[in-house]
Amino acid sequence: MATENHCDSPLAPTPVESERPIAPAPPSWAAPALLLSILMLGLDLVALIPLGAWMRDYGIGPVCSAYLVHVLASTALAAWTVSRLPILALDTDEQD
């Protein structure tokens, strides 16, 4: 039995079109930011080759600190960007 809502209150419930929420579109910067973070992580791996020479020339502390900050920044950018991407549900039991 359907009942009608005769209340004019702004807090009155509104009819729901569907049970499943509509996923928001991913931001336009998500793909370029993910590509940038992957390139930064690749640069971190390539920088491992001359890292020993840099430590010998410039000191262990500054080189390791700069390398750690760069690795953390690129990893944080990758994680943040992936968290902004929509998650595709693999639900095979769809109820229509």
C-alpha positions in Angstrom: 0.0 0.0 0.0 1.5 3.3 -1.1 1.1 6.3 1.1 1.5 9.9 -0.1 3.6 12.4 1.8 1.5 15.6 2.3 4.2 17.3 4.3 5.8 20.4 2.7 8.8 20.3 5.0 12.3 20.5 3.3 13.3 17.5 5.5 10.5 15.4 4.0 11.8 12.2 2.3 11.9 12.4 -1.5 11.2 9.5 -3.8 14.3 7.5 -4.7 14.8 6.6 -8.3 17.0 3.6 -7.7 18.5 1.8 -4.7 22.1 1.8 -6.1 23.9 5.2 -5.8 25.3 6.7 -9.0 29.1 6.7 -9.0 30.6 10.2 -9.5 32.7 10.7 -12.6 36.4 10.6 -12.0 38.2 14.0 -11.9 39.7 15.1 -15.1 43.2 15.2 -13.5 43.1 11.6 -12.3 44.8 10.0 -15.3 47.6 12.6 -15.7 48.3 12.5 -12.0 48.5 8.7 -12.0 50.8 8.8 -15.0 53.0 11.4 -13.2 53.2 9.3 -10.1 54.1 6.2 -12.1 56.9 8.1 -13.9 58.1 9.4 -10.5 58.3 5.9 -9.1 60.1 4.8 -12.2 62.6 7.6 -11.6 63.1 6.4 -8.1 64.0 2.9 -9.4 66.5 4.4 -11.9 68.0 6.6 -9.2 69.1 3.5 -7.3 71.9 3.0 -9.8 73.9 6.2 -9.0 72.7 6.4 -5.4 75.9 4.9 -4.0 78.1 7.4 -5.8 75.9 10.3 -4.7 76.2 9.1 -1.1 79.9 9.0 -1.4 80.1 12.5 -3.0 77.4 14.4 -1.0 77.0 12.4 2.2 74.7 9.7 3.3 72.2 11.9 5.3 71.2 14.4 2.7 71.0 11.9 -0.2 69.0 9.3 1.8 66.7 12.1 3.1 66.1 13.5 -0.4 65.5 10.0 -1.8 63.1 9.0 0.9 61.1 12.3 0.5 60.9 11.7 -3.2 59.8 8.0 -2.8 57.2 9.0 -0.2 55.8 11.9 -2.3 55.5 9.7 -5.4 53.9 6.9 -3.5 51.5 9.3 -1.7 50.5 10.8 -5.1 49.9 7.4 -6.6 47.8 6.3 -3.6 45.8 9.5 -3.5 45.1 9.4 -7.2 44.0 5.8 -7.1 41.7 6.6 -4.2 40.0 9.2 -6.4 39.3 6.7 -9.2 35.9 5.1 -9.2 35.9 1.5 -8.0 34.2 -0.9 -10.4 32.0 -3.3 -8.5 32.3 -6.9 -9.6 28.9 -7.9 -8.3 27.5 -10.6 -10.5 24.2 -10.9 -8.6 22.6 -7.8 -10.0 19.0 -7.4 -9.0 16.8 -5.5 -11.5 
